[in-house]
Each structure stands twice: as structure tokens, then as C-alpha cells.
Amino acid sequence: MATESVLHPRLIVPVGHVEPVPRRIRGTIGGRVAFDTRRALYVWEWQAYPQFSIPVEDLVDGVLHDDGHTEQLGAGPAHRHTLQVGPETRAGAAWVWAEGAPAPLHNTVRFEWDALDSWFEEDEPVFVHPRSPYSRVDALRSNSTVRVEVEGVVLAEATGCVKLFETGLPTRYYLDRADVDWTRLRPSDTVTRCPYKGTTSGYWSFGGPDATHEDIAWAYDFPTLQAHRIAGLTAFYNEHVDLYVDGHRLPKPAEQ
């Protein structure tokens, strides 16, 4: 699955920055708990968002096997390990921080995200990557009028919307489905995940007079609690349509 949010930078945090995670963090493989900790750390290996680093002592069913390989990661050197949880083995899934990494990371391990079957903050699933404590999502009802066009064809026209403000991304305008001309759109099989909004329930494309415009609209039927106001609404990529808000055409944001 792809993700919208990881492609866009958020608040700049220095690489190598480490701070405590004030939430219980768990990871599972094959229905077993690999680790369970209330002492996780955020570590920024790159600027856009952090990773979790887990105290080695807080492994539950997880067992680490040293691969005998050391590599320089974003925050410093680390020893690669294979993770075993019951009968499941995930080669190269874990990195135990070595001498030369920030001191708080010593005796902690950073897991490759996709090596785990599921991640939880408290009892809520987390997708794609940890949510940055410096990013936020606000979904606000608005009486702004919105019109969406592609190649001069009107795809949607609404007298109100929900504006979604997400750190590092253009404002998105979510519209009631009754305001969308579905005769102009066709569904696609695309699914994306976002740690801040959840998993999409659908994407739609438009075949215009001059070209086909793939995956220009999407919806979240069951978004995260923080974005609950967009449930069942449809948004269009500002980058790929002509978007008019309150009668003014918005400039298209640069793709990143």
C-alpha cells in the first residue's frame, strides 16, 4: 500500500534528535507480542518524521539474533539483527544502536516498520510510520464554496466543505458525495494509508477529453478519530485538478 503523507516534509526536526514517547507502544507478529513498552523513544533518522526505538529489556516474545553487520543509520551506527517471534523469523528486521549513536539510544532497538505485522500506540493501531508529535491534523467545517474542474469539465460543486489542515500538506477540501458528479469518475483499486488519517476506502480517476487523470479523488469511510469529520466525504488532489474556493482559483501546489 502507498501513503500520501510520507511523501511530504513536516516540521523540520534535527536528524539524531531523541525524546521520550509518552505512550505505550507495542508490536506484534503472528498474533504474538514482540515488544511492549512504556519507555519507547522517538528518534529522527531523517527530518520528516520519527521512528520508535524500544528498550531491549522490553522485548516480550521477540528474540534478537545478531547478523554480524554494522551500518551507519541516520542517527548513528547500529548492529543489524534478525527478529524471531515464536515460529516467525524476520531477517534483518532490527537495529540495535551501537557506540557512537546518541546516548539515550544505547540498549534500545529500532525495528523496520514493515517487519512487524501491527503496531499500536496504547490500544490504537498505527499505520505507515509513527505519528510525529510535531504534526497535527485539524478537520474544520466551512461554508466555503468549492468547484472542481479538470480540462474544463466540472467534477464537483459544493456550497460547503470540510477543510483538512495537515502539517506539511496543502489544505484538502472534503465534499459531500452528493456534490460530486460520479458519472464522470471511475473507481480504481488504489489503497493508501496515512498514520494521521487511516486507510482510504476508495480512489477515483477521470478520463478527460485530452488525457486520463488517475487517482485524483479519494475518500476515508472510517478515518482516525482525529479526522472523523471527513468520514464518507470525497477530496480531490489540488495538484491535479482546477480547484475554485469561494470563486477564486487556487494555485496548484508543487508536487514533492
TAWO-V425640 format. One record per residue. N is the residue number from 0. PHI is phi as a letter, one per 40 degrees, with the letter a starting at -180 (NA if undefined). OMEGA is omega in whole degrees, -180 to 180 (999 if undefined). Layout:
# TAWO-V425640
n: [N N]
phi: [PHI PHI]
omega: [OMEGA OMEGA]
This chain:
# TAWO-V425640
n: [0 1 2 3 4 5 6 7 8 9 10 11 12 13 14 15 16 17 18 19 20 21 22 23 24 25 26 27 28 29 30 31 32 33 34 35 36 37 38 39 40 41 42 43 44 45 46 47 48 49 50 51 52 53 54 55 56 57 58 59 60 61 62 63 64 65 66 67 68 69 70 71 72 73 74 75 76 77 78 79 80 81 82 83 84 85 86 87 88 89 90 91 92 93 94 95 96 97 98 99 100 101 102 103 104 105 106 107 108 109 110 111 112 113 114 115 116 117 118 119 120 121 122 123 124 125 126 127 128 129 130 131 132 133 134 135 136 137 138 139 140 141 142 143 144 145 146 147 148 149 150 151 152 153 154 155 156 157 158 159 160 161 162 163 164 165 166 167 168 169 170 171 172 173 174 175 176 177 178 179 180 181 182 183 184 185 186 187 188 189 190 191 192 193 194 195 196 197 198 199 200 201 202 203 204 205 206 207 208 209 210 211 212 213 214 215 216 217 218 219 220 221 222 223 224 225 226 227 228 229 230 231 232 233 234 235 236 237 238 239 240 241 242 243 244 245 246 247 248 249 250 251 252 253 254 255]
phi: [NA c a c c c c b c b d c b d c g c b a c c c b c b b b b b f g b c c a a a b b c b c b c c a c c a c b c b b d d c c c b c c b b b c c g b b a c c d b i c a c c b c b b b f c c b b c g c b b c c b d h c d d c c c g b b b c c d c c c c a b b b f b b c b b g a c c c c b b a b b b b c a c c c b b b b b f g c c c a a b c a a b c b b b d g b c d b b c b d c c c b c c c c b b c b c c b b b b c c b h b c b a b b b b c c c b a c b c f c b a a b c b c c d c b c c c d g c b b b c d c b b c b b b f g b c c c c c c c b]
omega: [178 176 177 -164 -175 -179 -172 179 176 -180 -177 176 -176 174 -178 178 -179 174 -177 172 -176 -176 173 -178 178 174 -177 173 178 180 178 -179 178 179 -180 -173 167 -177 180 176 164 172 179 175 172 -167 -168 -177 -176 167 172 169 -167 174 -180 -180 -176 168 -180 176 -178 176 -179 176 -176 179 -179 -178 178 -177 177 176 -175 -177 -180 -179 179 178 -180 179 169 -179 175 177 -174 -179 -176 178 178 -175 175 -172 -170 178 176 -174 -176 174 -176 172 178 -174 -179 -178 -179 -178 172 -176 176 -178 169 -171 -175 178 178 177 -180 177 179 163 -169 179 -179 178 178 -177 168 178 178 174 178 176 -180 176 179 178 176 177 -173 174 -178 175 175 173 -178 173 -179 179 170 -179 178 179 180 180 180 176 -173 177 177 -177 165 178 180 -180 -177 -176 176 -180 173 173 177 -176 -178 -172 171 -177 178 -179 -179 176 -175 177 -178 -172 175 -179 174 -179 -176 173 175 179 179 180 -176 -175 179 -176 -179 178 179 171 -179 -179 -178 175 -176 178 -174 -175 174 -178 -173 169 -179 -180 -179 178 171 177 -178 -179 175 -179 -178 -177 -171 -177 179 -178 176 179 -177 178 178 176 176 -175 -169 179 170 -172 179 178 -176 175 -178 178 -180 173 179 178 178 176 -178 999]
